[in-house]
Amino acid sequence: IIPETSRKKPLLVRVEAEAQAQAQAQTKRLKRTPCIIDCRELHCPANVIPPKTSTPDFVCQDSMMAEVQGEITHGLRSTDDPNAANEKTDETLNRVAPMAVVRCSRGGKTRFLYEIARMMRGYNKYLATEVACLYVSFNDYSSIREWEYKDPLQALLRRIAFEARVEQQDEAKAGRTELFLSYIEKKPVWEKESFLEWIGDTSCVLLIDEMNNLKCLRYAESREASDFCQFLKFHFIGKENRYLVFSSHVMGTLPFVSEFMDASEGSARAIELQKLPLVPSLAKAITLNKWIDSTREAVYYGLVPGIIYEAPMRGKNISGKRQQAVINFIKRSTGKYDVALFKILKSLINGEWEIVPEDLLILLDSAPDMDGLVQKIQWIPFHLQHVLESMGRETFDNARLAEKLAEFCNIKGSKENSGEGWESLFVLFLFAYCLTGTSDGTFVLGDWFAHGEPPKVFLNGPYSASNNDGRLISACKTWDELEPGMELGEAPQLSIYYPTHNSFEVYDVIVVYSENRKSQCVFGYQLKEGKATREHAAHSSMSRSFFVQGSPPRSTISKDAKGWCVPNKEVIDSFFGESGKHWTPQAWKAFSAASNDG
């Protein structure tokens, strides 16, 4: 008989006991007194070498980086001091505006900051001094740990110290991730006064990647966020010979940072939104991805270098953080898909990031104005198609329509010069206007939404073949043949007819607004990618007939001899809004011309 005290414990109990012991050891390790960072173990600021990469090739528009260099140099020469002669300030409040870059995941933000560091570090002849570049990231190997959220300033300083440390001999062969894990486990602390003594009067550009990962920046009353932003304000923005450039996945980071910096002064500090690089030509796109074979395919991927570089083979879709964002959006939108769909379509037109469902902000590109102070967003067709396809697989009133709209986003799948891509884009935006009750004043009238109750919107319906001698829509070749089969609404109704068969004559798209079982307004649209001439006269029963050209005239023709209205580029760009104006044949042709020039 084995005594009770000497029996072996069951395996499960032993495993649990070992796990508990390990957890206690880990807790004790984390609770121990943090180490204080010693400046003597760090390079001086000017000798800190930021990370860099050479894969893939860095591409951007001609002269873009020279302009960015000029902007940052002006920022370095400026100060919040009201008595100073500033070159780069908020004009109304005499405050220096930091620079921000915002784009979707895999959009090239990190690479852009690397290139700034490479370009700015060293002797600056305009400043007549050496400029240090300090790069830190709250993502990837140095992503912020849960226990760091309570003190984002220390999270910043310890990452600066990590980049500045003098490498020891036993570190030479270790990977960056392994080194940081070992470093962060000690919970190093860099006292602010010690950091300020270390940096002294060094001219310096601070580059912060993925600042959106600081959770405290999402809460208006966060003391931690206020302390963090005040530190940046006094030591890297308002101070002469210092400047701040930061990146974010989402636009929502900017207003919080702006407010935290100057909350006590009653107005938020301006932030200059810098447009990120785009692929300038098809030849450059092919250097990134040999499978890109057309200008409209490059436009489909938003001309974003990183997305083109990782562009999936046909049949594949988005992955990683972007895919997870869509999955989260679908889960959180259960029961509210129609509202979400309308918000997405509205943002296509007006570029307002505030109305986009939060999970989807990571899919967008930024669209600043010329001064970089008006902060708009634009969708990438590739991403929008995936979102709409995912919505189309759910159960809600407009699920089938969402699935169809997803098809209209696929401009890369249409044949060159066939007109299909141009027509599909136009129909996509017709639905965006009609479903959201928005008027552009030309193609979609405000009167259609003036009766309080929003009209129901249909694609190729309602239509009854039995009312039209058994003739299906696919058998109709003219407006006169299609009209008898229409079922007009008692309540306000918008029917968008888009017969895709080539035999349908004169019009590519027809919109019918009906009410009280009567047709109140009928608009017909013929779309041509180039500068084709009008061969047919407009139908006499149409309220208006539009001839919409991919290469539009300089001035709008209100009504030509054949009864057509021919809108100019300004009208067409206005209709396609913040996102769509970058997807039209004008954009395809401009990119193609740049490719030929290259």
C-alpha positions in Angstrom: 0.0 0.0 0.0 1.5 3.4 -1.1 1.1 6.0 1.6 -1.3 8.9 0.7 1.5 11.5 0.9 3.8 9.7 -1.5 1.3 9.0 -4.2 1.9 10.8 -7.5 -0.7 13.4 -8.3 -2.9 12.7 -11.4 -1.3 14.1 -14.6 -4.0 16.7 -15.2 -3.5 18.1 -11.6 0.3 18.2 -12.2 -0.1 20.1 -15.5 -2.5 22.6 -13.9 -0.1 23.1 -11.0 2.8 23.7 -13.4 0.8 26.2 -15.4 -0.2 28.1 -12.3 3.4 28.2 -11.1 4.5 29.6 -14.5 1.7 32.2 -14.4 2.7 33.3 -10.9 6.3 33.6 -12.0 5.3 35.7 -15.0 3.2 38.0 -12.8 6.1 38.4 -10.3 8.4 39.2 -13.3 6.0 41.9 -14.6 5.5 43.4 -11.1 9.1 43.8 -10.4 10.6 47.3 -10.3 11.0 48.6 -13.9 14.4 49.4 -15.1 15.3 53.0 -15.7 16.7 53.8 -19.2 20.3 55.1 -19.0 21.1 57.6 -21.7 24.7 56.5 -21.7 23.6 53.2 -23.3 22.0 55.1 -26.2 23.3 56.6 -29.4 23.0 60.4 -29.6 19.9 61.4 -31.6 21.7 62.3 -34.8 23.3 58.8 -34.9 20.0 56.9 -34.5 19.4 55.0 -37.8 15.7 54.5 -38.6 14.6 51.1 -40.1 14.5 50.8 -43.9 13.5 48.4 -46.6 14.1 48.0 -50.3 11.3 45.6 -51.2 9.2 46.3 -53.1 10.6 49.3 -55.1 9.3 52.6 -53.7 7.2 54.3 -56.3 5.4 57.7 -56.3 4.4 60.5 -58.6 7.2 62.7 -60.0 8.5 65.4 -57.7 6.2 64.2 -54.9 8.9 63.5 -52.3 10.7 66.8 -53.1 7.5 68.6 -52.3 7.1 66.6 -49.1 10.7 67.4 -48.2 9.9 71.1 -48.7 6.8 70.9 -46.5 8.7 69.2 -43.6 11.6 71.6 -43.9 9.2 74.5 -43.6 7.6 72.8 -40.6 11.1 72.5 -39.0 11.6 76.2 -39.5 8.3 77.2 -37.9 7.2 77.6 -34.3 4.1 78.4 -32.3 5.9 81.5 -31.0 3.5 84.4 -32.1 6.6 86.7 -32.4 8.4 84.4 -34.8 8.3 84.8 -38.6 6.7 81.4 -39.4 6.7 79.7 -42.8 4.3 76.9 -42.0 1.5 77.6 -39.6 -2.2 77.6 -39.2 -2.9 81.0 -40.8 -5.7 82.0 -38.4 -4.0 81.0 -35.1 -0.3 81.1 -36.0 0.2 77.4 -34.9 2.3 74.8 -36.7 0.2 72.1 -38.3 1.8 68.6 -38.0 1.6 66.2 -40.9 -0.6 63.1 -41.0 -0.9 60.2 -43.5 -4.0 58.1 -43.5 -4.7 55.0 -45.7 -6.0 51.5 -45.4 -4.0 48.6 -44.1 -1.3 47.6 -46.7 -1.6 51.2 -48.1 2.1 52.1 -47.9 2.1 54.3 -44.7 5.1 52.6 -43.1 7.1 52.7 -46.3 6.3 56.4 -46.7 7.7 57.2 -43.2 10.8 55.1 -44.0 11.4 57.2 -47.1 10.9 60.5 -45.2 13.5 59.3 -42.7 15.9 58.4 -45.5 15.3 61.7 -47.2 15.4 64.0 -44.1 18.1 62.5 -42.0 21.5 64.2 -42.2 22.7 67.7 -43.1 20.0 70.1 -44.3 21.3 73.0 -46.3 18.2 75.1 -45.7 18.5 74.7 -42.0 22.3 74.6 -42.0 22.3 71.9 -39.5 22.1 68.1 -39.0 18.6 66.7 -38.7 17.9 63.6 -36.7 14.9 61.3 -37.6 13.4 59.2 -34.8 11.0 56.5 -36.1 8.7 54.5 -33.7 5.9 52.1 -34.4 2.9 51.0 -32.4 2.4 48.1 -34.8 4.1 44.8 -35.9 7.1 43.8 -33.8 6.7 46.8 -31.5 2.9 46.8 -31.1 1.7 48.3 -27.9 1.2 46.0 -25.0 -2.0 46.0 -22.9 -0.2 47.3 -19.8 1.2 50.2 -21.8 -2.2 51.8 -22.6 -2.2 53.6 -19.2 0.9 55.6 -20.1 1.2 56.2 -23.9 4.0 58.8 -23.3 6.2 56.1 -21.8 5.2 53.7 -24.6 6.5 56.3 -27.0 9.7 57.1 -25.1 10.7 53.4 -24.6 10.3 52.8 -28.3 12.6 55.7 -29.1 15.1 54.3 -26.6 14.8 50.9 -28.2 15.7 52.3 -31.6 18.5 54.4 -30.1 20.1 51.7 -28.0 23.8 50.7 -28.7 23.6 47.2 -29.9 25.5 44.7 -27.8 27.6 41.9 -29.3 25.1 39.2 -28.3 22.4 41.1 -30.1 24.0 41.0 -33.5 22.3 37.9 -34.8 19.0 38.3 -33.1 15.9 39.3 -35.0 14.2 42.6 -34.4 11.1 41.0 -32.9 13.1 38.8 -30.5 15.1 41.8 -29.4 12.0 43.9 -28.7 10.3 41.1 -26.8 13.3 40.8 -24.6 13.5 44.6 -24.2 9.9 45.2 -23.4 9.7 42.4 -20.8 11.9 44.6 -18.5 9.3 47.4 -18.6 11.9 50.1 -19.1 11.0 53.6 -18.1 12.6 56.8 -19.5 12.0 59.7 -17.4 10.8 62.7 -19.4 13.5 65.0 -18.1 16.1 62.5 -19.0 14.8 62.2 -22.5 14.7 66.0 -22.9 18.3 66.2 -21.8 19.2 63.4 -24.3 17.6 65.2 -27.2 18.7 68.6 -26.2 18.5 71.2 -29.0 18.9 68.6 -31.8 16.9 69.4 -34.9 14.6 66.4 -35.3 11.7 64.9 -37.2 9.6 62.5 -35.1 7.9 59.8 -37.2 5.1 57.8 -35.4 3.6 54.9 -37.2 0.1 53.6 -36.5 -0.8 56.2 -33.9 -4.4 54.9 -34.1 -3.3 51.9 -32.0 -3.2 54.2 -28.9 -6.7 53.4 -27.5 -6.7 56.5 -25.3 -6.9 58.7 -28.4 -10.5 57.5 -28.9 -11.8 59.0 -25.7 -12.4 62.8 -25.4 -11.9 62.9 -21.6 -8.6 60.9 -21.5 -6.0 62.5 -19.3 -3.3 60.1 -20.7 -4.1 61.1 -24.3 -4.0 64.8 -23.3 -0.5 64.4 -21.6 0.7 62.5 -24.7 -0.5 65.1 -27.2 0.7 68.0 -25.0 4.2 66.5 -25.0 4.2 66.2 -28.8 2.9 69.8 -29.1 5.6 71.4 -26.9 8.6 69.3 -28.0 7.9 68.2 -31.6 5.4 70.6 -33.2 5.4 74.1 -31.7 9.2 74.0 -31.1 11.5 75.4 -33.7 13.7 72.8 -35.5 11.2 70.0 -34.6 8.4 68.5 -36.6 6.0 65.6 -36.3 4.7 63.2 -39.0 2.4 60.4 -38.0 0.3 57.7 -39.7 -3.0 56.2 -38.9 -5.3 53.5 -40.4 -8.3 55.7 -39.8 -9.3 59.4 -40.2 -10.9 59.4 -36.7 -7.4 59.7 -35.1 -6.9 63.2 -36.4 -9.7 65.2 -34.7 -8.9 63.6 -31.4 -5.1 64.5 -31.7 -6.0 67.9 -32.9 -8.4 68.6 -29.9 -6.1 67.2 -27.3 -3.2 69.5 -28.3 -5.1 72.7 -27.9 -8.2 72.0 -25.9 -7.6 74.8 -23.4 -7.3 77.3 -26.2 -10.9 76.8 -27.4 -10.1 75.6 -30.9 -8.5 72.5 -32.4 -5.1 72.6 -34.0 -5.0 72.1 -37.8 -3.4 68.9 -39.0 -2.1 68.7 -42.6 -3.3 65.6 -44.3 -0.7 64.4 -46.8 -1.7 62.4 -49.7 0.2 59.1 -49.9 2.0 57.9 -53.1 0.1 56.4 -56.0 1.5 54.3 -58.8 2.2 56.8 -61.6 2.1 54.5 -64.6 1.2 51.1 -65.8 4.9 50.3 -66.3 5.5 51.0 -62.6 2.5 48.9 -61.7 4.0 46.0 -63.6 7.3 46.3 -61.8 5.4 45.8 -58.6 3.2 43.0 -59.9 3.7 41.4 -63.4 0.1 40.2 -63.4 -1.4 43.7 -63.7 -2.3 43.9 -67.4 -4.5 47.0 -67.9 -4.9 50.6 -66.7 -8.4 49.9 -65.4 -7.1 47.0 -63.3 -4.6 49.3 -61.7 -7.4 51.8 -61.0 -9.5 49.0 -59.6 -6.8 48.5 -56.9 -6.8 52.3 -56.2 -3.4 52.8 -57.8 -2.1 52.0 -54.2 1.4 50.5 -54.6 1.1 48.1 -51.7 -2.2 46.7 -52.8 -1.0 46.3 -56.4 2.1 44.6 -55.1 -0.1 42.1 -53.2 -2.9 42.0 -55.8 -4.4 38.6 -55.6 -4.7 36.2 -58.5 -8.2 36.1 -60.0 -10.7 34.5 -57.7 -8.9 35.6 -54.5 -9.9 38.4 -52.2 -8.7 40.7 -49.5 -6.9 39.1 -46.5 -5.5 39.9 -43.1 -6.7 42.9 -41.1 -8.9 44.1 -43.9 -10.7 40.7 -44.2 -11.2 40.6 -40.4 -12.5 44.2 -40.5 -15.2 43.1 -43.0 -16.1 40.0 -40.9 -16.4 42.2 -37.8 -18.6 44.7 -39.7 -21.0 41.9 -40.9 -21.3 40.6 -37.3 -22.0 44.0 -35.8 -24.4 45.1 -38.5 -26.9 42.2 -38.1 -30.4 43.7 -38.3 -29.0 47.0 -39.6 -27.7 46.1 -43.0 -29.9 48.4 -45.0 -28.8 51.4 -42.9 -25.2 50.4 -43.3 -25.5 50.0 -47.0 -27.0 53.5 -47.4 -24.2 55.0 -45.3 -21.5 53.3 -47.4 -23.2 54.5 -50.6 -23.5 58.1 -49.2 -19.8 58.2 -48.3 -19.0 57.2 -51.9 -20.5 60.6 -52.9 -19.6 63.0 -50.2 -16.4 61.5 -48.9 -17.4 61.9 -45.2 -15.5 59.4 -43.1 -17.8 60.0 -40.1 -20.7 58.1 -41.6 -18.7 55.0 -42.7 -19.3 52.1 -40.3 -16.3 52.1 -37.9 -15.0 48.6 -38.8 -14.7 49.6 -42.4 -12.5 52.7 -41.9 -9.4 50.5 -42.3 -10.4 49.9 -45.9 -10.3 53.6 -47.1 -7.9 56.0 -48.7 -7.6 59.6 -47.6 -8.6 62.4 -50.0 -7.2 65.7 -48.8 -7.8 69.0 -50.6 -4.9 71.0 -52.1 -4.0 72.5 -48.7 -4.4 69.1 -46.9 -6.8 70.7 -44.3 -10.1 69.3 -45.6 -10.2 65.6 -44.6 -12.2 63.4 -46.9 -12.0 59.8 -47.8 -12.3 57.7 -50.9 -13.2 54.1 -51.5 -11.0 51.7 -53.5 -13.2 49.6 -55.9 -11.5 46.4 -54.9 -12.4 46.9 -51.2 -15.9 48.2 -51.9 -16.7 45.1 -54.1 -15.6 42.8 -51.3 -17.8 44.7 -48.7 -20.9 44.6 -51.0 -20.4 41.0 -51.9 -20.2 40.1 -48.2 -23.4 42.0 -47.5 -25.1 40.3 -50.4 -24.6 36.9 -48.7 -26.7 38.1 -45.7 -30.5 38.3 -45.3 -32.0 41.7 -45.6 -34.2 43.7 -48.0 -31.5 44.9 -50.3 -29.2 41.9 -50.2 -29.7 41.0 -53.8 -29.1 44.6 -54.8 -25.9 44.8 -52.8 -24.7 41.7 -54.6 -25.5 43.3 -57.9 -23.8 46.6 -56.9 -20.7 44.6 -56.1 -20.6 43.4 -59.7 -20.7 47.0 -60.9 -17.5 47.8 -58.9 -15.5 45.3 -60.9 -14.1 47.6 -63.6 -11.1 45.4 -64.1 -13.3 42.6 -65.3 -14.9 44.5 -68.2 -13.5 44.4 -71.7 -11.3 47.3 -72.8 -13.3 49.9 -74.8 -16.5 47.8 -74.6 -18.3 50.5 -72.5 -19.4 47.9 -70.0 -17.2 49.2 -67.2 -18.4 52.8 -67.8 -22.0 51.9 -67.8 -21.7 49.8 -64.6 -20.0 52.6 -62.8 -22.7 55.0 -63.8 -25.5 52.7 -62.6 -23.6 52.1 -59.3 -23.7 55.8 -58.6 -27.3 56.2 -59.8 -28.2 53.8 -57.1 -26.0 55.6 -54.6 -27.9 58.8 -55.2 -31.4 57.2 -55.4 -31.1 55.0 -52.3 -29.7 57.8 -50.2 -32.2 60.5 -51.4 -29.4 62.6 -52.8 -29.6 64.9 -55.8 -26.7 66.1 -58.0 -29.0 68.6 -59.7 -28.4 67.1 -63.2 -28.7 63.3 -63.5 -30.8 62.8 -60.3 -33.4 65.4 -59.4 -34.2 66.7 -55.9 -37.9 66.6 -56.8 -37.8 62.8 -56.7 -37.2 63.0 -52.9 -39.4 66.0 -52.0 -42.5 64.1 -50.8 -41.2 63.2 -47.3 -41.5 59.4 -47.9 -38.4 58.2 -49.6 -39.2 56.4 -52.9 -38.6 52.7 -53.2 -35.7 51.9 -55.6 -35.7 48.9 -58.0 -33.3 47.5 -60.6 -35.0 46.4 -63.8 -38.4 46.4 -62.2 -41.1 46.2 -61.2 -41.8 44.7 -64.6 -44.6 42.4 -65.8 -44.1 40.4 -69.0 -47.8 39.5 -68.9 -48.6 43.2 -69.3 -46.4 43.3 -72.4 -47.6 40.4 -74.5 -45.3 38.0 -72.6 -42.2 39.9 -73.7 -39.3 39.6 -71.2 -37.0 42.6 -70.6 -34.2 40.7 -72.3 -36.4 40.6 -75.5 -37.1 44.3 -75.5 -34.9 46.2 -78.0 -36.2 49.8 -77.5 -37.8 52.0 -74.9 -41.2 51.7 -76.8 -41.0 47.9 -76.4 -40.1 48.0 -72.7 -42.4 50.8 -71.5 -45.7 48.8 -71.5 -44.3 46.2 -69.1 -43.4 48.6 -66.4 -45.4 48.5 -63.2 -45.7 52.0 -61.9 -45.9 52.8 -58.2 -48.7 54.1 -56.1 -46.2 55.3 -53.6 -43.2 57.2 -54.8 -41.0 54.8 -56.8 -37.7 54.9 -58.7 -37.1 52.2 -61.3 -33.6 52.0 -62.8 -33.7 49.9 -66.0 -30.3 48.7 -67.2 -30.8 46.2 -70.0 -27.3 44.7 -70.6 -28.0 43.0 -73.9 -26.3 44.8 -76.8 -29.4 44.8 -79.0 -31.2 47.5 -76.8 -31.1 50.7 -78.9 -30.3 54.3 -78.1 -30.3 54.2 -74.3 -28.0 52.3 -71.9 -29.8 53.2 -68.7 -33.3 54.6 -68.1 -34.7 56.0 -64.8 -38.5 56.2 -64.2 -39.9 58.1 -61.3 -43.5 57.2 -60.7 -46.3 58.0 -58.2 -50.0 57.4 -58.1 -49.6 54.8 -60.8 -48.4 57.4 -63.2 -45.0 58.1 -64.8 -43.9 61.5 -63.5 -40.4 61.7 -64.9 -38.3 59.6 -67.3 -34.6 60.2 -67.8 -32.6 58.3 -70.5 -28.8 58.0 -70.5 -26.5 56.9 -73.3 -22.9 56.3 -72.2 -19.8 56.4 -74.4 -16.2 55.9 -73.1 -14.7 58.3 -75.7 -15.9 61.2 -77.8 -18.4 59.3 -80.0 -21.0 61.3 -81.9 -24.8 61.0 -81.3 -26.2 58.8 -84.1 -29.8 58.6 -82.9 -32.2 61.4 -81.9 -33.4 61.5 -78.3 -36.8 59.9 -77.7 -39.6 62.5 -77.7 -41.3 61.0 -74.6 -38.2 61.3 -72.4 -38.2 64.1 -69.8 -34.5 64.5 -70.5 -31.9 62.5 -72.5 -28.2 62.6 -71.5 -25.3 61.7 -73.7 -22.6 61.0 -71.1 -19.0 60.8 -72.5 -15.9 59.4 -71.0 -14.1 62.2 -72.7 -16.6 65.0 -72.1 -16.7 68.5 -73.8 -15.3 71.5 -72.0 -18.8 73.2 -71.8 -22.1 71.5 -71.2 -24.4 71.4 -74.2 -27.9 72.0 -72.7 -29.7 70.5 -75.8 -28.3 69.7 -79.2 -30.1 69.4 -82.5 -31.0 65.8 -81.7 -32.4 66.6 -78.3 -29.4 65.4 -76.2 -27.9 67.1 -73.1 -24.1 66.6 -73.1 -22.6 67.3 -69.7 -19.1 68.6 -69.3 -16.3 67.2 -67.1 -17.2 69.3 -64.1 -20.8 68.0 -64.0 -19.6 64.4 -64.4 -16.9 64.6 -61.7 -19.5 66.2 -59.4 -21.9 63.3 -60.0 -19.2 60.6 -59.3 -18.2 62.3 -56.0 -15.1 62.0 -53.9 -14.5 58.3 -54.8 -16.0 57.7 -58.3 -14.3 60.6 -60.0 -11.0 58.6 -59.7 -12.6 55.6 -61.3 -14.0 57.0 -64.6 -12.7 56.7 -68.1 -11.0 60.1 -67.6 -8.9 58.5 -64.8 -8.2 55.4 -67.0 -7.1 57.7 -69.9 -5.0 59.9 -67.6 -3.2 56.9 -66.2 -2.7 55.4 -69.7 -1.3 58.7 -70.9 1.2 58.8 -68.0 2.2 55.3 -68.9 2.8 56.2 -72.5 4.8 59.3 -71.4 6.9 57.0 -69.1 
